[in-house]
Amino acid sequence: MINCELGSEESVVSELKSMDDVVEVHGTFGAYDILAKVESEQVEKLRETITWKVRKIPKIRSTLTLMGIEGQE
């Protein structure tokens, strides 16, 4: 879940879609501006993508990461 600066949603969505581990991106209404689904076989790679790629995108103000529980899909 991502909050970004007003008016920057399209550029943030575009940049997210260009990332290898980002498999879905959706604009949202409500408390957050964008929902991005990131997948990886390794938790460490997932953490690196979120910390060093997603959170470093200009115009992103804050993020909230939710990790799914395997077997409860």
C-alpha positions as CSV (number, residue, x, y, z in Angstrom):
1,M,0.0,0.0,0.0
2,I,1.5,3.3,-1.1
3,N,0.8,7.0,-0.4
4,C,2.3,9.4,-2.8
5,E,2.3,13.2,-3.4
6,L,-0.8,14.6,-4.9
7,G,-0.8,14.4,-8.7
8,S,2.1,11.9,-8.9
9,E,0.1,8.7,-9.0
10,E,0.5,8.1,-12.7
11,S,4.3,8.4,-12.7
12,V,4.6,6.3,-9.6
13,V,2.4,3.6,-11.1
14,S,4.5,3.7,-14.3
15,E,7.7,3.2,-12.4
16,L,6.3,0.4,-10.3
17,K,5.1,-1.4,-13.4
18,S,8.7,-1.4,-14.8
19,M,10.1,-3.3,-11.9
20,D,10.7,-7.0,-12.3
21,D,9.3,-8.3,-9.0
22,V,6.1,-6.1,-9.1
23,V,3.4,-8.3,-10.6
24,E,0.3,-6.1,-10.1
25,V,-0.3,-2.3,-9.6
26,H,-3.7,-0.7,-9.0
27,G,-4.7,2.9,-8.2
28,T,-7.0,2.9,-5.2
29,F,-9.6,5.2,-3.5
30,G,-9.3,5.6,0.3
31,A,-6.5,5.9,2.8
32,Y,-3.9,4.8,0.2
33,D,-3.2,5.8,-3.4
34,I,-1.7,2.7,-4.9
35,L,-1.7,-1.0,-4.3
36,A,1.3,-2.9,-5.6
37,K,1.8,-6.7,-5.4
38,V,5.4,-7.8,-5.2
39,E,6.4,-11.4,-5.5
40,S,9.7,-13.2,-4.9
41,E,10.9,-16.7,-4.2
42,Q,13.1,-15.4,-1.4
43,V,12.1,-13.2,1.5
44,E,15.4,-11.4,1.4
45,K,14.9,-10.4,-2.2
46,L,11.4,-9.3,-1.5
47,R,12.7,-7.1,1.4
48,E,15.4,-5.6,-0.9
49,T,12.9,-4.8,-3.6
50,I,10.6,-3.0,-1.2
51,T,13.3,-1.2,0.8
52,W,15.8,-0.3,-2.0
53,K,13.5,0.0,-5.1
54,V,9.9,0.7,-4.2
55,R,10.5,3.0,-1.2
56,K,13.2,5.0,-3.2
57,I,10.8,6.1,-5.9
58,P,10.5,9.9,-5.9
59,K,7.2,11.3,-4.8
60,I,6.3,8.3,-2.5
61,R,5.5,9.6,1.0
62,S,4.9,6.3,2.8
63,T,4.3,2.6,2.4
64,L,2.6,-0.2,4.3
65,T,3.7,-3.7,3.6
66,L,1.4,-6.7,4.1
67,M,2.8,-10.2,3.7
68,G,0.5,-13.0,2.8
69,I,0.4,-16.2,4.9
70,E,1.2,-19.3,2.8
71,G,-1.6,-21.8,2.8
72,Q,-4.3,-19.2,3.4
73,E,-4.9,-18.1,-0.2
